[in-house]
Amino acid sequence: MNEIDNINTVPDAILKLIQEFSKLPGIGKKTAQRLTYHLVRTNLEDALSLSESIMTVKNNIILCSECSNITQIDPCNICNNPIRDKTRICIVEEALDVLALERTGIFNGLYHVLHGVISPVNGVGPDDINIKKLIERIDSGNFSEIILAMNPNLEGEATSMYINQLLTGKNIDITRPARGIPIGSDIEYADEVTLGQAITGRQKF
Amino acid sequence: MNEIDNINTVPDAILKLIQEFSKLPGIGKKTAQRLTYHLVRTNLEDALSLSESIMTVKNNIILCSECSNITQIDPCNICNNPIRDKTRICIVEEALDVLALERTGIFNGLYHVLHGVISPVNGVGPDDINIKKLIERIDSGNFSEIILAMNPNLEGEATSMYINQLLTGKNIDITRPARGIPIGSDIEYADEVTLGQAITGRQKF
């Protein structure tokens, strides 16, 4: 932001908003400028609505005491829902993953949000993410299946393996989403690991 | 947003903020989700600061009565500045262009922001942008040079030509930024029009 800060011809309020937008993930300096100047031009209602929505989220969103998903009521709409299958838990890294899975409409069980993954490189150990509460929850309940839906990368795999170890001997099915070729893609361009796992995990037609 | 709206497991406050972010230019649904979930995790101060900065901009930013640039005081810092060259006006399409030009530190004159370009396709005529005030300003002042710094595209050229016509016979130098090969680029990959203009406008070494 130094380049812009040096320009004393730009109003402080503009510089400040550019700076605030720049703090958001994936928003660079140019995008922050564009968003700021857009809000200057936009009508007051839209700007007010954005400003208020941010504070509404900060003031009303809490973590569900059961699954740690984000929610406005506790327990959350999912844990609370009588028609959801209370014997299955799908473990995910982030609250955004719950959104993605809910959008499929396929899974009707409960969730558990870890809010992170085990990552020794970044100094994140098992105690730094929401694993202890998961084990307590599983031990105090009556679950038939735990789905490990972490991202298919090094850290996600490490976290899955760690949780899998903790759950062995508990007489619960441990599963994970199928790895394979994504819908709409091209076998020719699939990477070897994905294609290999797709062949290994081939299903009856 | 319909897909998300159908998911009754997502808190209303979250859906609303995703919707508000989606209204911003260049922010798609996925980005809006990411920004929203980022704000859930971020500390209260940062969110408050963003929310307040938006309202500060809306409540404090006005258009300069002389040059129509955005400002917190009227006349703006540029029109107000005693060391700026009051005999030169650089005409630009948008307030963001002023920011870009100020960053160069090369131009020391005044600006005039049109807030648009002449675009018959989009139904924007000369009276819909800030041209009338420009001519009044030039007629009532003592200017030696007008720089037409519109974007080098069809609409920018049309707007430049229109203003150039209005200013003929006024004994003022009408100039425009040099067209040529951008610094850091490759002659091999320059388009023909740009390269042609670069050769036509070649300068002494």
Contacts between the chains, C-beta under 8 A, distances in Angstrom:
chain1	res1	chain2	res2	distance
A	3	B	103	6.1
A	4	B	99	7.6
A	4	B	103	7.5
A	7	B	99	7.2
A	7	B	102	5.0
A	7	B	103	6.3
A	8	B	77	6.6
A	9	B	76	7.6
A	9	B	77	4.8
A	9	B	78	5.0
A	9	B	81	7.6
A	9	B	98	7.7
A	9	B	102	5.3
A	10	B	99	6.2
A	10	B	102	7.1
A	11	B	60	7.5
A	11	B	61	6.2
A	11	B	70	6.6
A	11	B	71	5.7
A	11	B	72	4.2
A	11	B	77	7.7
A	12	B	72	6.7
A	13	B	53	7.2
A	13	B	56	4.7
A	13	B	57	4.9
A	13	B	60	5.0
A	13	B	61	5.9
A	13	B	72	5.9
A	14	B	57	6.5
A	14	B	61	6.7
A	14	B	70	6.8
A	16	B	53	5.0
A	16	B	56	6.9
A	17	B	50	8.0
A	17	B	53	4.2
A	17	B	54	6.4
A	17	B	56	7.3
A	17	B	57	5.0
A	19	B	53	8.0
A	20	B	46	7.7
A	20	B	49	5.6
A	20	B	50	4.3
A	20	B	53	4.7
A	21	B	50	7.3
A	23	B	46	6.2
A	23	B	50	7.6
A	24	B	35	5.5
A	24	B	38	6.3
A	24	B	39	7.9
A	24	B	50	7.9
A	25	B	34	6.4
A	25	B	35	7.3
A	25	B	38	5.3
A	26	B	31	6.6
A	26	B	34	6.8
A	26	B	35	8.0
A	27	B	35	7.8
A	31	B	26	6.6
A	33	B	96	6.3
A	33	B	99	6.6
A	34	B	25	6.4
A	34	B	26	6.7
A	34	B	96	7.2
A	35	B	24	5.5
A	35	B	25	7.3
A	35	B	26	8.0
A	35	B	27	7.8
A	36	B	57	6.9
A	37	B	70	7.7
A	37	B	94	7.1
A	37	B	95	5.9
A	37	B	96	4.9
A	38	B	24	6.3
A	38	B	25	5.3
A	39	B	24	8.0
A	39	B	54	6.1
A	39	B	57	5.9
A	39	B	58	7.0
A	40	B	57	6.2
A	40	B	58	8.0
A	40	B	61	5.4
A	40	B	70	5.5
A	40	B	95	7.1
A	44	B	58	5.6
A	46	B	20	7.7
A	46	B	23	6.2
A	47	B	54	5.6
A	47	B	55	7.1
A	47	B	57	7.5
A	47	B	58	4.6
A	48	B	55	7.0
A	48	B	58	7.2
A	49	B	20	5.6
A	50	B	17	8.0
A	50	B	20	4.3
A	50	B	21	7.3
A	50	B	23	7.5
A	50	B	24	7.8
A	50	B	54	6.0
A	51	B	51	4.6
A	51	B	52	7.5
A	51	B	54	4.3
A	51	B	55	5.0
A	52	B	51	7.5
A	53	B	13	7.2
A	53	B	16	5.0
A	53	B	17	4.2
A	53	B	19	8.0
A	53	B	20	4.6
A	54	B	17	6.4
A	54	B	39	6.1
A	54	B	47	5.6
A	54	B	50	6.0
A	54	B	51	4.3
A	54	B	54	8.0
A	55	B	47	7.1
A	55	B	48	7.0
A	55	B	51	5.0
A	56	B	13	4.7
A	56	B	16	6.9
A	56	B	17	7.3
A	57	B	13	4.9
A	57	B	14	6.5
A	57	B	17	5.0
A	57	B	36	6.9
A	57	B	39	5.9
A	57	B	40	6.2
A	57	B	47	7.5
A	58	B	39	7.0
A	58	B	40	7.9
A	58	B	44	5.6
A	58	B	47	4.6
A	58	B	48	7.2
A	58	B	51	8.0
A	60	B	11	7.4
A	60	B	13	4.9
A	61	B	11	6.2
A	61	B	13	5.9
A	61	B	14	6.7
A	61	B	40	5.4
A	70	B	11	6.6
A	70	B	14	6.8
A	70	B	37	7.7
A	70	B	40	5.5
A	71	B	11	5.7
A	72	B	11	4.2
A	72	B	12	6.7
A	72	B	13	6.0
A	76	B	9	7.6
A	77	B	8	6.6
A	77	B	9	4.8
A	77	B	11	7.8
A	78	B	9	5.1
A	81	B	9	7.7
A	94	B	37	7.1
A	95	B	37	5.9
A	95	B	40	7.0
A	96	B	33	6.3
A	96	B	34	7.1
A	96	B	37	4.9
A	98	B	9	7.7
A	99	B	4	7.6
A	99	B	7	7.1
A	99	B	10	6.2
A	99	B	33	6.7
A	102	B	7	5.0
A	102	B	9	5.3
A	102	B	10	7.1
A	103	B	3	6.2
A	103	B	4	7.5
A	103	B	7	6.3
